[in-house]
Amino acid sequence: AIMASMAGFWDGNETWLVVAGGVLFGAFPLVYGSAFNFLMIPLMLALWGIISRAVAFEFHIHARSSKRLWGWAFAIGSLVAPFFAGVSLGAVLQGFPMKSGIAMSGIADRGFTTPVMHYAGGAMNFLTPFSIWTGFGAVIAAGLAGGLFLCARFLPGDVIHERAKSWTNLFSYLALIAIVITLVWSYAIFPWAAAKWTGPNWWIWAIWFVIVLFFAFKSMTNHSMQHDFTALLWGEGVVVLLWAAMWATMFPYIVPGTWTIHAASNPANSMAVFTLFMTGFVPVMIMYNWYQIWVFRGRFTKKSVYGAH
């Protein structure tokens, strides 16, 4: 029944994942190359999780004797994907070692010796206590988002709605605890974050944190009153605010201590063409996502959707 409730959104949401990789490659190819080298193992595991979810999503409806197998594949993939995505984010925030090498031998033979920066560490450098914690934090965030989604998709009183409601209540508090732990830990180990948060503009960050708490409070109160779609929007607002705060804290770095935005970006002429292309493409994505949400806006019961899936 949960798979069926996702059916109208699954493929459309995958588009953003592809675009995120394309934007990183098109705008910051040096970051793309070095970071994906550094994060080869966790991103590979996250990709396997996404693949297992996608395969299970398509096979479960047609399976007979193996339906339980695909249910477990969907569940495990749903856990593995956010965990290793979170590990990757935590590892990137800690930066990674780089060294300068020579361009491809064929180019060097023709007299070009432009150095190419590339990753200089080992395969397991991504694995630290902080990156493992951010992996758990991502699972908590995904669990909260998933619970809010299911509450908004199923009718109040339905067995799935009630189960999702109880889980969402728990995950709301876990998410607040995770945010505080992550902020304190980041302040302790990242000098670039501590310098901004306690610098001359500390009051801006304080106001920002209060706004985040307000959004979280509104999400929890709307959830308790069963205004489920509104609770989902307030919850996603928390994600947007925290994501924006992370980027503002990292500025001017795109990878702290490793790549600045200016050093890692493509030449200005390439960026101009790329920006023009994305300016036309992103609104189209937003429009068909909104249409998709509007078409599949109705709520379900477990009984009404299970038989069709």
MODELLER restraints for C-alpha pairs under 7 A, 6 or more apart:
rsr = mdl.restraints
at = mdl.atoms
rsr.add(forms.Gaussian(group=physical.xy_distance, feature=features.Distance(at['CA:1:A'], at['CA:302:A']), mean=5.59, stdev=0.5))
rsr.add(forms.Gaussian(group=physical.xy_distance, feature=features.Distance(at['CA:1:A'], at['CA:305:A']), mean=5.46, stdev=0.5))
rsr.add(forms.Gaussian(group=physical.xy_distance, feature=features.Distance(at['CA:1:A'], at['CA:306:A']), mean=4.51, stdev=0.5))
rsr.add(forms.Gaussian(group=physical.xy_distance, feature=features.Distance(at['CA:1:A'], at['CA:309:A']), mean=6.93, stdev=0.5))
rsr.add(forms.Gaussian(group=physical.xy_distance, feature=features.Distance(at['CA:3:A'], at['CA:57:A']), mean=6.68, stdev=0.5))
rsr.add(forms.Gaussian(group=physical.xy_distance, feature=features.Distance(at['CA:4:A'], at['CA:305:A']), mean=6.21, stdev=0.5))
rsr.add(forms.Gaussian(group=physical.xy_distance, feature=features.Distance(at['CA:4:A'], at['CA:309:A']), mean=5.98, stdev=0.5))
rsr.add(forms.Gaussian(group=physical.xy_distance, feature=features.Distance(at['CA:5:A'], at['CA:153:A']), mean=6.68, stdev=0.5))
rsr.add(forms.Gaussian(group=physical.xy_distance, feature=features.Distance(at['CA:8:A'], at['CA:292:A']), mean=6.89, stdev=0.5))
rsr.add(forms.Gaussian(group=physical.xy_distance, feature=features.Distance(at['CA:8:A'], at['CA:296:A']), mean=6.15, stdev=0.5))
rsr.add(forms.Gaussian(group=physical.xy_distance, feature=features.Distance(at['CA:9:A'], at['CA:292:A']), mean=6.97, stdev=0.5))
rsr.add(forms.Gaussian(group=physical.xy_distance, feature=features.Distance(at['CA:12:A'], at['CA:289:A']), mean=6.45, stdev=0.5))
rsr.add(forms.Gaussian(group=physical.xy_distance, feature=features.Distance(at['CA:24:A'], at['CA:32:A']), mean=6.05, stdev=0.5))
rsr.add(forms.Gaussian(group=physical.xy_distance, feature=features.Distance(at['CA:25:A'], at['CA:32:A']), mean=5.47, stdev=0.5))
rsr.add(forms.Gaussian(group=physical.xy_distance, feature=features.Distance(at['CA:27:A'], at['CA:265:A']), mean=5.63, stdev=0.5))
rsr.add(forms.Gaussian(group=physical.xy_distance, feature=features.Distance(at['CA:27:A'], at['CA:266:A']), mean=5.60, stdev=0.5))
rsr.add(forms.Gaussian(group=physical.xy_distance, feature=features.Distance(at['CA:27:A'], at['CA:271:A']), mean=6.37, stdev=0.5))
rsr.add(forms.Gaussian(group=physical.xy_distance, feature=features.Distance(at['CA:28:A'], at['CA:264:A']), mean=5.46, stdev=0.5))
rsr.add(forms.Gaussian(group=physical.xy_distance, feature=features.Distance(at['CA:28:A'], at['CA:265:A']), mean=4.56, stdev=0.5))
rsr.add(forms.Gaussian(group=physical.xy_distance, feature=features.Distance(at['CA:28:A'], at['CA:266:A']), mean=5.99, stdev=0.5))
rsr.add(forms.Gaussian(group=physical.xy_distance, feature=features.Distance(at['CA:30:A'], at['CA:264:A']), mean=5.72, stdev=0.5))
rsr.add(forms.Gaussian(group=physical.xy_distance, feature=features.Distance(at['CA:31:A'], at['CA:264:A']), mean=6.29, stdev=0.5))
rsr.add(forms.Gaussian(group=physical.xy_distance, feature=features.Distance(at['CA:34:A'], at['CA:118:A']), mean=5.46, stdev=0.5))
rsr.add(forms.Gaussian(group=physical.xy_distance, feature=features.Distance(at['CA:34:A'], at['CA:119:A']), mean=5.13, stdev=0.5))
rsr.add(forms.Gaussian(group=physical.xy_distance, feature=features.Distance(at['CA:37:A'], at['CA:119:A']), mean=6.60, stdev=0.5))
rsr.add(forms.Gaussian(group=physical.xy_distance, feature=features.Distance(at['CA:38:A'], at['CA:119:A']), mean=6.44, stdev=0.5))
rsr.add(forms.Gaussian(group=physical.xy_distance, feature=features.Distance(at['CA:38:A'], at['CA:123:A']), mean=6.75, stdev=0.5))
rsr.add(forms.Gaussian(group=physical.xy_distance, feature=features.Distance(at['CA:38:A'], at['CA:126:A']), mean=6.91, stdev=0.5))
rsr.add(forms.Gaussian(group=physical.xy_distance, feature=features.Distance(at['CA:39:A'], at['CA:88:A']), mean=6.34, stdev=0.5))
rsr.add(forms.Gaussian(group=physical.xy_distance, feature=features.Distance(at['CA:39:A'], at['CA:126:A']), mean=6.54, stdev=0.5))
rsr.add(forms.Gaussian(group=physical.xy_distance, feature=features.Distance(at['CA:42:A'], at['CA:84:A']), mean=5.21, stdev=0.5))
rsr.add(forms.Gaussian(group=physical.xy_distance, feature=features.Distance(at['CA:42:A'], at['CA:87:A']), mean=6.98, stdev=0.5))
rsr.add(forms.Gaussian(group=physical.xy_distance, feature=features.Distance(at['CA:42:A'], at['CA:88:A']), mean=6.26, stdev=0.5))
rsr.add(forms.Gaussian(group=physical.xy_distance, feature=features.Distance(at['CA:43:A'], at['CA:84:A']), mean=6.62, stdev=0.5))
rsr.add(forms.Gaussian(group=physical.xy_distance, feature=features.Distance(at['CA:43:A'], at['CA:85:A']), mean=6.67, stdev=0.5))
rsr.add(forms.Gaussian(group=physical.xy_distance, feature=features.Distance(at['CA:43:A'], at['CA:88:A']), mean=6.96, stdev=0.5))
rsr.add(forms.Gaussian(group=physical.xy_distance, feature=features.Distance(at['CA:45:A'], at['CA:84:A']), mean=6.64, stdev=0.5))
rsr.add(forms.Gaussian(group=physical.xy_distance, feature=features.Distance(at['CA:46:A'], at['CA:80:A']), mean=6.11, stdev=0.5))
rsr.add(forms.Gaussian(group=physical.xy_distance, feature=features.Distance(at['CA:46:A'], at['CA:81:A']), mean=4.17, stdev=0.5))
rsr.add(forms.Gaussian(group=physical.xy_distance, feature=features.Distance(at['CA:46:A'], at['CA:84:A']), mean=5.25, stdev=0.5))
rsr.add(forms.Gaussian(group=physical.xy_distance, feature=features.Distance(at['CA:46:A'], at['CA:85:A']), mean=6.00, stdev=0.5))
rsr.add(forms.Gaussian(group=physical.xy_distance, feature=features.Distance(at['CA:47:A'], at['CA:81:A']), mean=6.77, stdev=0.5))
rsr.add(forms.Gaussian(group=physical.xy_distance, feature=features.Distance(at['CA:49:A'], at['CA:77:A']), mean=3.91, stdev=0.5))
rsr.add(forms.Gaussian(group=physical.xy_distance, feature=features.Distance(at['CA:49:A'], at['CA:78:A']), mean=6.55, stdev=0.5))
rsr.add(forms.Gaussian(group=physical.xy_distance, feature=features.Distance(at['CA:49:A'], at['CA:80:A']), mean=5.35, stdev=0.5))
rsr.add(forms.Gaussian(group=physical.xy_distance, feature=features.Distance(at['CA:49:A'], at['CA:81:A']), mean=4.71, stdev=0.5))
rsr.add(forms.Gaussian(group=physical.xy_distance, feature=features.Distance(at['CA:50:A'], at['CA:77:A']), mean=6.06, stdev=0.5))
rsr.add(forms.Gaussian(group=physical.xy_distance, feature=features.Distance(at['CA:50:A'], at['CA:81:A']), mean=5.88, stdev=0.5))
rsr.add(forms.Gaussian(group=physical.xy_distance, feature=features.Distance(at['CA:52:A'], at['CA:73:A']), mean=5.89, stdev=0.5))
rsr.add(forms.Gaussian(group=physical.xy_distance, feature=features.Distance(at['CA:52:A'], at['CA:74:A']), mean=6.34, stdev=0.5))
rsr.add(forms.Gaussian(group=physical.xy_distance, feature=features.Distance(at['CA:52:A'], at['CA:77:A']), mean=5.50, stdev=0.5))
rsr.add(forms.Gaussian(group=physical.xy_distance, feature=features.Distance(at['CA:53:A'], at['CA:73:A']), mean=6.50, stdev=0.5))
rsr.add(forms.Gaussian(group=physical.xy_distance, feature=features.Distance(at['CA:53:A'], at['CA:74:A']), mean=4.54, stdev=0.5))
rsr.add(forms.Gaussian(group=physical.xy_distance, feature=features.Distance(at['CA:53:A'], at['CA:77:A']), mean=5.20, stdev=0.5))
rsr.add(forms.Gaussian(group=physical.xy_distance, feature=features.Distance(at['CA:53:A'], at['CA:78:A']), mean=6.46, stdev=0.5))
rsr.add(forms.Gaussian(group=physical.xy_distance, feature=features.Distance(at['CA:56:A'], at['CA:70:A']), mean=4.81, stdev=0.5))
rsr.add(forms.Gaussian(group=physical.xy_distance, feature=features.Distance(at['CA:56:A'], at['CA:71:A']), mean=6.81, stdev=0.5))
rsr.add(forms.Gaussian(group=physical.xy_distance, feature=features.Distance(at['CA:56:A'], at['CA:73:A']), mean=6.07, stdev=0.5))
rsr.add(forms.Gaussian(group=physical.xy_distance, feature=features.Distance(at['CA:56:A'], at['CA:74:A']), mean=5.44, stdev=0.5))
rsr.add(forms.Gaussian(group=physical.xy_distance, feature=features.Distance(at['CA:57:A'], at['CA:74:A']), mean=6.88, stdev=0.5))
rsr.add(forms.Gaussian(group=physical.xy_distance, feature=features.Distance(at['CA:59:A'], at['CA:70:A']), mean=6.96, stdev=0.5))
rsr.add(forms.Gaussian(group=physical.xy_distance, feature=features.Distance(at['CA:60:A'], at['CA:67:A']), mean=5.45, stdev=0.5))
rsr.add(forms.Gaussian(group=physical.xy_distance, feature=features.Distance(at['CA:60:A'], at['CA:70:A']), mean=5.57, stdev=0.5))
rsr.add(forms.Gaussian(group=physical.xy_distance, feature=features.Distance(at['CA:60:A'], at['CA:71:A']), mean=6.93, stdev=0.5))
rsr.add(forms.Gaussian(group=physical.xy_distance, feature=features.Distance(at['CA:61:A'], at['CA:309:A']), mean=5.10, stdev=0.5))
rsr.add(forms.Gaussian(group=physical.xy_distance, feature=features.Distance(at['CA:79:A'], at['CA:139:A']), mean=6.83, stdev=0.5))
rsr.add(forms.Gaussian(group=physical.xy_distance, feature=features.Distance(at['CA:82:A'], at['CA:138:A']), mean=5.68, stdev=0.5))
rsr.add(forms.Gaussian(group=physical.xy_distance, feature=features.Distance(at['CA:82:A'], at['CA:139:A']), mean=5.55, stdev=0.5))
rsr.add(forms.Gaussian(group=physical.xy_distance, feature=features.Distance(at['CA:82:A'], at['CA:142:A']), mean=6.87, stdev=0.5))
rsr.add(forms.Gaussian(group=physical.xy_distance, feature=features.Distance(at['CA:83:A'], at['CA:135:A']), mean=4.28, stdev=0.5))
rsr.add(forms.Gaussian(group=physical.xy_distance, feature=features.Distance(at['CA:83:A'], at['CA:136:A']), mean=6.00, stdev=0.5))
rsr.add(forms.Gaussian(group=physical.xy_distance, feature=features.Distance(at['CA:83:A'], at['CA:138:A']), mean=5.90, stdev=0.5))
rsr.add(forms.Gaussian(group=physical.xy_distance, feature=features.Distance(at['CA:83:A'], at['CA:139:A']), mean=5.52, stdev=0.5))
rsr.add(forms.Gaussian(group=physical.xy_distance, feature=features.Distance(at['CA:84:A'], at['CA:135:A']), mean=5.87, stdev=0.5))
rsr.add(forms.Gaussian(group=physical.xy_distance, feature=features.Distance(at['CA:85:A'], at['CA:135:A']), mean=6.83, stdev=0.5))
rsr.add(forms.Gaussian(group=physical.xy_distance, feature=features.Distance(at['CA:86:A'], at['CA:134:A']), mean=5.12, stdev=0.5))
rsr.add(forms.Gaussian(group=physical.xy_distance, feature=features.Distance(at['CA:86:A'], at['CA:135:A']), mean=3.96, stdev=0.5))
rsr.add(forms.Gaussian(group=physical.xy_distance, feature=features.Distance(at['CA:86:A'], at['CA:138:A']), mean=5.05, stdev=0.5))
rsr.add(forms.Gaussian(group=physical.xy_distance, feature=features.Distance(at['CA:87:A'], at['CA:131:A']), mean=4.59, stdev=0.5))
rsr.add(forms.Gaussian(group=physical.xy_distance, feature=features.Distance(at['CA:87:A'], at['CA:132:A']), mean=5.53, stdev=0.5))
rsr.add(forms.Gaussian(group=physical.xy_distance, feature=features.Distance(at['CA:87:A'], at['CA:134:A']), mean=5.61, stdev=0.5))
rsr.add(forms.Gaussian(group=physical.xy_distance, feature=features.Distance(at['CA:87:A'], at['CA:135:A']), mean=4.37, stdev=0.5))
rsr.add(forms.Gaussian(group=physical.xy_distance, feature=features.Distance(at['CA:88:A'], at['CA:131:A']), mean=6.96, stdev=0.5))
rsr.add(forms.Gaussian(group=physical.xy_distance, feature=features.Distance(at['CA:90:A'], at['CA:130:A']), mean=6.35, stdev=0.5))
rsr.add(forms.Gaussian(group=physical.xy_distance, feature=features.Distance(at['CA:90:A'], at['CA:131:A']), mean=4.23, stdev=0.5))
rsr.add(forms.Gaussian(group=physical.xy_distance, feature=features.Distance(at['CA:90:A'], at['CA:134:A']), mean=5.51, stdev=0.5))
rsr.add(forms.Gaussian(group=physical.xy_distance, feature=features.Distance(at['CA:91:A'], at['CA:126:A']), mean=5.10, stdev=0.5))
rsr.add(forms.Gaussian(group=physical.xy_distance, feature=features.Distance(at['CA:91:A'], at['CA:131:A']), mean=5.24, stdev=0.5))
rsr.add(forms.Gaussian(group=physical.xy_distance, feature=features.Distance(at['CA:92:A'], at['CA:255:A']), mean=6.20, stdev=0.5))
rsr.add(forms.Gaussian(group=physical.xy_distance, feature=features.Distance(at['CA:93:A'], at['CA:255:A']), mean=6.46, stdev=0.5))
rsr.add(forms.Gaussian(group=physical.xy_distance, feature=features.Distance(at['CA:93:A'], at['CA:256:A']), mean=5.93, stdev=0.5))
rsr.add(forms.Gaussian(group=physical.xy_distance, feature=features.Distance(at['CA:94:A'], at['CA:256:A']), mean=6.72, stdev=0.5))
rsr.add(forms.Gaussian(group=physical.xy_distance, feature=features.Distance(at['CA:95:A'], at['CA:255:A']), mean=5.94, stdev=0.5))
rsr.add(forms.Gaussian(group=physical.xy_distance, feature=features.Distance(at['CA:95:A'], at['CA:256:A']), mean=5.44, stdev=0.5))
rsr.add(forms.Gaussian(group=physical.xy_distance, feature=features.Distance(at['CA:95:A'], at['CA:257:A']), mean=5.76, stdev=0.5))
rsr.add(forms.Gaussian(group=physical.xy_distance, feature=features.Distance(at['CA:95:A'], at['CA:258:A']), mean=5.71, stdev=0.5))
rsr.add(forms.Gaussian(group=physical.xy_distance, feature=features.Distance(at['CA:96:A'], at['CA:258:A']), mean=6.43, stdev=0.5))
rsr.add(forms.Gaussian(group=physical.xy_distance, feature=features.Distance(at['CA:97:A'], at['CA:119:A']), mean=6.13, stdev=0.5))
rsr.add(forms.Gaussian(group=physical.xy_distance, feature=features.Distance(at['CA:97:A'], at['CA:120:A']), mean=5.46, stdev=0.5))
rsr.add(forms.Gaussian(group=physical.xy_distance, feature=features.Distance(at['CA:97:A'], at['CA:121:A']), mean=5.87, stdev=0.5))
rsr.add(forms.Gaussian(group=physical.xy_distance, feature=features.Distance(at['CA:98:A'], at['CA:117:A']), mean=6.36, stdev=0.5))
rsr.add(forms.Gaussian(group=physical.xy_distance, feature=features.Distance(at['CA:98:A'], at['CA:118:A']), mean=5.49, stdev=0.5))
rsr.add(forms.Gaussian(group=physical.xy_distance, feature=features.Distance(at['CA:98:A'], at['CA:119:A']), mean=4.64, stdev=0.5))
rsr.add(forms.Gaussian(group=physical.xy_distance, feature=features.Distance(at['CA:98:A'], at['CA:120:A']), mean=4.91, stdev=0.5))
rsr.add(forms.Gaussian(group=physical.xy_distance, feature=features.Distance(at['CA:99:A'], at['CA:117:A']), mean=5.55, stdev=0.5))
rsr.add(forms.Gaussian(group=physical.xy_distance, feature=features.Distance(at['CA:99:A'], at['CA:118:A']), mean=5.68, stdev=0.5))
rsr.add(forms.Gaussian(group=physical.xy_distance, feature=features.Distance(at['CA:99:A'], at['CA:119:A']), mean=6.45, stdev=0.5))
rsr.add(forms.Gaussian(group=physical.xy_distance, feature=features.Distance(at['CA:99:A'], at['CA:120:A']), mean=5.66, stdev=0.5))
rsr.add(forms.Gaussian(group=physical.xy_distance, feature=features.Distance(at['CA:100:A'], at['CA:115:A']), mean=5.73, stdev=0.5))
rsr.add(forms.Gaussian(group=physical.xy_distance, feature=features.Distance(at['CA:100:A'], at['CA:116:A']), mean=5.57, stdev=0.5))
rsr.add(forms.Gaussian(group=physical.xy_distance, feature=features.Distance(at['CA:100:A'], at['CA:117:A']), mean=4.42, stdev=0.5))
rsr.add(forms.Gaussian(group=physical.xy_distance, feature=features.Distance(at['CA:100:A'], at['CA:118:A']), mean=6.37, stdev=0.5))
rsr.add(forms.Gaussian(group=physical.xy_distance, feature=features.Distance(at['CA:101:A'], at['CA:115:A']), mean=5.18, stdev=0.5))
rsr.add(forms.Gaussian(group=physical.xy_distance, feature=features.Distance(at['CA:101:A'], at['CA:116:A']), mean=5.14, stdev=0.5))
rsr.add(forms.Gaussian(group=physical.xy_distance, feature=features.Distance(at['CA:101:A'], at['CA:117:A']), mean=6.09, stdev=0.5))
rsr.add(forms.Gaussian(group=physical.xy_distance, feature=features.Distance(at['CA:102:A'], at['CA:113:A']), mean=5.90, stdev=0.5))
rsr.add(forms.Gaussian(group=physical.xy_distance, feature=features.Distance(at['CA:102:A'], at['CA:114:A']), mean=6.17, stdev=0.5))
rsr.add(forms.Gaussian(group=physical.xy_distance, feature=features.Distance(at['CA:102:A'], at['CA:115:A']), mean=4.63, stdev=0.5))
rsr.add(forms.Gaussian(group=physical.xy_distance, feature=features.Distance(at['CA:102:A'], at['CA:116:A']), mean=5.74, stdev=0.5))
rsr.add(forms.Gaussian(group=physical.xy_distance, feature=features.Distance(at['CA:103:A'], at['CA:113:A']), mean=6.27, stdev=0.5))
rsr.add(forms.Gaussian(group=physical.xy_distance, feature=features.Distance(at['CA:103:A'], at['CA:114:A']), mean=5.94, stdev=0.5))
rsr.add(forms.Gaussian(group=physical.xy_distance, feature=features.Distance(at['CA:103:A'], at['CA:115:A']), mean=5.94, stdev=0.5))
rsr.add(forms.Gaussian(group=physical.xy_distance, feature=features.Distance(at['CA:103:A'], at['CA:116:A']), mean=5.77, stdev=0.5))
rsr.add(forms.Gaussian(group=physical.xy_distance, feature=features.Distance(at['CA:137:A'], at['CA:178:A']), mean=6.03, stdev=0.5))
rsr.add(forms.Gaussian(group=physical.xy_distance, feature=features.Distance(at['CA:140:A'], at['CA:171:A']), mean=6.53, stdev=0.5))
rsr.add(forms.Gaussian(group=physical.xy_distance, feature=features.Distance(at['CA:140:A'], at['CA:174:A']), mean=6.93, stdev=0.5))
rsr.add(forms.Gaussian(group=physical.xy_distance, feature=features.Distance(at['CA:140:A'], at['CA:175:A']), mean=6.10, stdev=0.5))
rsr.add(forms.Gaussian(group=physical.xy_distance, feature=features.Distance(at['CA:141:A'], at['CA:175:A']), mean=6.27, stdev=0.5))
rsr.add(forms.Gaussian(group=physical.xy_distance, feature=features.Distance(at['CA:143:A'], at['CA:171:A']), mean=6.78, stdev=0.5))
rsr.add(forms.Gaussian(group=physical.xy_distance, feature=features.Distance(at['CA:144:A'], at['CA:168:A']), mean=5.59, stdev=0.5))
rsr.add(forms.Gaussian(group=physical.xy_distance, feature=features.Distance(at['CA:144:A'], at['CA:171:A']), mean=5.30, stdev=0.5))
rsr.add(forms.Gaussian(group=physical.xy_distance, feature=features.Distance(at['CA:144:A'], at['CA:172:A']), mean=6.37, stdev=0.5))
rsr.add(forms.Gaussian(group=physical.xy_distance, feature=features.Distance(at['CA:147:A'], at['CA:164:A']), mean=5.07, stdev=0.5))
rsr.add(forms.Gaussian(group=physical.xy_distance, feature=features.Distance(at['CA:147:A'], at['CA:165:A']), mean=6.73, stdev=0.5))
rsr.add(forms.Gaussian(group=physical.xy_distance, feature=features.Distance(at['CA:147:A'], at['CA:167:A']), mean=6.59, stdev=0.5))
rsr.add(forms.Gaussian(group=physical.xy_distance, feature=features.Distance(at['CA:147:A'], at['CA:168:A']), mean=5.10, stdev=0.5))
rsr.add(forms.Gaussian(group=physical.xy_distance, feature=features.Distance(at['CA:148:A'], at['CA:168:A']), mean=6.53, stdev=0.5))
rsr.add(forms.Gaussian(group=physical.xy_distance, feature=features.Distance(at['CA:148:A'], at['CA:228:A']), mean=6.84, stdev=0.5))
rsr.add(forms.Gaussian(group=physical.xy_distance, feature=features.Distance(at['CA:148:A'], at['CA:232:A']), mean=5.37, stdev=0.5))
rsr.add(forms.Gaussian(group=physical.xy_distance, feature=features.Distance(at['CA:149:A'], at['CA:232:A']), mean=6.55, stdev=0.5))
rsr.add(forms.Gaussian(group=physical.xy_distance, feature=features.Distance(at['CA:150:A'], at['CA:161:A']), mean=6.45, stdev=0.5))
rsr.add(forms.Gaussian(group=physical.xy_distance, feature=features.Distance(at['CA:150:A'], at['CA:164:A']), mean=6.30, stdev=0.5))
rsr.add(forms.Gaussian(group=physical.xy_distance, feature=features.Distance(at['CA:151:A'], at['CA:161:A']), mean=5.08, stdev=0.5))
rsr.add(forms.Gaussian(group=physical.xy_distance, feature=features.Distance(at['CA:151:A'], at['CA:164:A']), mean=6.13, stdev=0.5))
rsr.add(forms.Gaussian(group=physical.xy_distance, feature=features.Distance(at['CA:151:A'], at['CA:165:A']), mean=6.34, stdev=0.5))
rsr.add(forms.Gaussian(group=physical.xy_distance, feature=features.Distance(at['CA:151:A'], at['CA:228:A']), mean=5.87, stdev=0.5))
rsr.add(forms.Gaussian(group=physical.xy_distance, feature=features.Distance(at['CA:152:A'], at['CA:228:A']), mean=4.79, stdev=0.5))
rsr.add(forms.Gaussian(group=physical.xy_distance, feature=features.Distance(at['CA:152:A'], at['CA:229:A']), mean=5.11, stdev=0.5))
rsr.add(forms.Gaussian(group=physical.xy_distance, feature=features.Distance(at['CA:153:A'], at['CA:299:A']), mean=4.77, stdev=0.5))
rsr.add(forms.Gaussian(group=physical.xy_distance, feature=features.Distance(at['CA:153:A'], at['CA:300:A']), mean=6.10, stdev=0.5))
rsr.add(forms.Gaussian(group=physical.xy_distance, feature=features.Distance(at['CA:154:A'], at['CA:160:A']), mean=6.95, stdev=0.5))
rsr.add(forms.Gaussian(group=physical.xy_distance, feature=features.Distance(at['CA:154:A'], at['CA:161:A']), mean=5.46, stdev=0.5))
rsr.add(forms.Gaussian(group=physical.xy_distance, feature=features.Distance(at['CA:154:A'], at['CA:299:A']), mean=4.92, stdev=0.5))
rsr.add(forms.Gaussian(group=physical.xy_distance, feature=features.Distance(at['CA:154:A'], at['CA:300:A']), mean=4.54, stdev=0.5))
rsr.add(forms.Gaussian(group=physical.xy_distance, feature=features.Distance(at['CA:154:A'], at['CA:301:A']), mean=5.51, stdev=0.5))
rsr.add(forms.Gaussian(group=physical.xy_distance, feature=features.Distance(at['CA:155:A'], at['CA:161:A']), mean=6.46, stdev=0.5))
rsr.add(forms.Gaussian(group=physical.xy_distance, feature=features.Distance(at['CA:155:A'], at['CA:299:A']), mean=5.66, stdev=0.5))
rsr.add(forms.Gaussian(group=physical.xy_distance, feature=features.Distance(at['CA:155:A'], at['CA:300:A']), mean=5.81, stdev=0.5))
rsr.add(forms.Gaussian(group=physical.xy_distance, feature=features.Distance(at['CA:155:A'], at['CA:301:A']), mean=5.91, stdev=0.5))
rsr.add(forms.Gaussian(group=physical.xy_distance, feature=features.Distance(at['CA:158:A'], at['CA:301:A']), mean=5.84, stdev=0.5))
rsr.add(forms.Gaussian(group=physical.xy_distance, feature=features.Distance(at['CA:158:A'], at['CA:302:A']), mean=6.84, stdev=0.5))
rsr.add(forms.Gaussian(group=physical.xy_distance, feature=features.Distance(at['CA:160:A'], at['CA:302:A']), mean=6.61, stdev=0.5))
rsr.add(forms.Gaussian(group=physical.xy_distance, feature=features.Distance(at['CA:186:A'], at['CA:193:A']), mean=6.96, stdev=0.5))
rsr.add(forms.Gaussian(group=physical.xy_distance, feature=features.Distance(at['CA:187:A'], at['CA:193:A']), mean=5.98, stdev=0.5))
rsr.add(forms.Gaussian(group=physical.xy_distance, feature=features.Distance(at['CA:187:A'], at['CA:194:A']), mean=4.93, stdev=0.5))
rsr.add(forms.Gaussian(group=physical.xy_distance, feature=features.Distance(at['CA:193:A'], at['CA:249:A']), mean=5.94, stdev=0.5))
rsr.add(forms.Gaussian(group=physical.xy_distance, feature=features.Distance(at['CA:196:A'], at['CA:249:A']), mean=6.68, stdev=0.5))
rsr.add(forms.Gaussian(group=physical.xy_distance, feature=features.Distance(at['CA:197:A'], at['CA:205:A']), mean=6.15, stdev=0.5))
rsr.add(forms.Gaussian(group=physical.xy_distance, feature=features.Distance(at['CA:212:A'], at['CA:238:A']), mean=5.71, stdev=0.5))
rsr.add(forms.Gaussian(group=physical.xy_distance, feature=features.Distance(at['CA:212:A'], at['CA:241:A']), mean=6.62, stdev=0.5))
rsr.add(forms.Gaussian(group=physical.xy_distance, feature=features.Distance(at['CA:215:A'], at['CA:234:A']), mean=5.65, stdev=0.5))
rsr.add(forms.Gaussian(group=physical.xy_distance, feature=features.Distance(at['CA:215:A'], at['CA:235:A']), mean=6.90, stdev=0.5))
rsr.add(forms.Gaussian(group=physical.xy_distance, feature=features.Distance(at['CA:215:A'], at['CA:237:A']), mean=6.69, stdev=0.5))
rsr.add(forms.Gaussian(group=physical.xy_distance, feature=features.Distance(at['CA:215:A'], at['CA:238:A']), mean=5.91, stdev=0.5))
rsr.add(forms.Gaussian(group=physical.xy_distance, feature=features.Distance(at['CA:216:A'], at['CA:234:A']), mean=6.88, stdev=0.5))
rsr.add(forms.Gaussian(group=physical.xy_distance, feature=features.Distance(at['CA:216:A'], at['CA:235:A']), mean=6.28, stdev=0.5))
rsr.add(forms.Gaussian(group=physical.xy_distance, feature=features.Distance(at['CA:216:A'], at['CA:238:A']), mean=6.37, stdev=0.5))
rsr.add(forms.Gaussian(group=physical.xy_distance, feature=features.Distance(at['CA:218:A'], at['CA:234:A']), mean=6.42, stdev=0.5))
rsr.add(forms.Gaussian(group=physical.xy_distance, feature=features.Distance(at['CA:219:A'], at['CA:231:A']), mean=4.26, stdev=0.5))
rsr.add(forms.Gaussian(group=physical.xy_distance, feature=features.Distance(at['CA:219:A'], at['CA:232:A']), mean=6.82, stdev=0.5))
rsr.add(forms.Gaussian(group=physical.xy_distance, feature=features.Distance(at['CA:219:A'], at['CA:234:A']), mean=4.89, stdev=0.5))
rsr.add(forms.Gaussian(group=physical.xy_distance, feature=features.Distance(at['CA:219:A'], at['CA:235:A']), mean=5.41, stdev=0.5))
rsr.add(forms.Gaussian(group=physical.xy_distance, feature=features.Distance(at['CA:220:A'], at['CA:231:A']), mean=6.75, stdev=0.5))
rsr.add(forms.Gaussian(group=physical.xy_distance, feature=features.Distance(at['CA:222:A'], at['CA:228:A']), mean=6.66, stdev=0.5))
rsr.add(forms.Gaussian(group=physical.xy_distance, feature=features.Distance(at['CA:222:A'], at['CA:230:A']), mean=6.55, stdev=0.5))
rsr.add(forms.Gaussian(group=physical.xy_distance, feature=features.Distance(at['CA:222:A'], at['CA:231:A']), mean=5.05, stdev=0.5))
rsr.add(forms.Gaussian(group=physical.xy_distance, feature=features.Distance(at['CA:223:A'], at['CA:231:A']), mean=5.26, stdev=0.5))
rsr.add(forms.Gaussian(group=physical.xy_distance, feature=features.Distance(at['CA:250:A'], at['CA:256:A']), mean=6.25, stdev=0.5))
rsr.add(forms.Gaussian(group=physical.xy_distance, feature=features.Distance(at['CA:252:A'], at['CA:260:A']), mean=5.61, stdev=0.5))
rsr.add(forms.Gaussian(group=physical.xy_distance, feature=features.Distance(at['CA:252:A'], at['CA:261:A']), mean=5.98, stdev=0.5))
rsr.add(forms.Gaussian(group=physical.xy_distance, feature=features.Distance(at['CA:253:A'], at['CA:259:A']), mean=5.77, stdev=0.5))
rsr.add(forms.Gaussian(group=physical.xy_distance, feature=features.Distance(at['CA:253:A'], at['CA:260:A']), mean=3.92, stdev=0.5))
rsr.add(forms.Gaussian(group=physical.xy_distance, feature=features.Distance(at['CA:253:A'], at['CA:261:A']), mean=5.48, stdev=0.5))
rsr.add(forms.Gaussian(group=physical.xy_distance, feature=features.Distance(at['CA:254:A'], at['CA:260:A']), mean=5.43, stdev=0.5))
rsr.add(forms.Gaussian(group=physical.xy_distance, feature=features.Distance(at['CA:254:A'], at['CA:261:A']), mean=5.30, stdev=0.5))
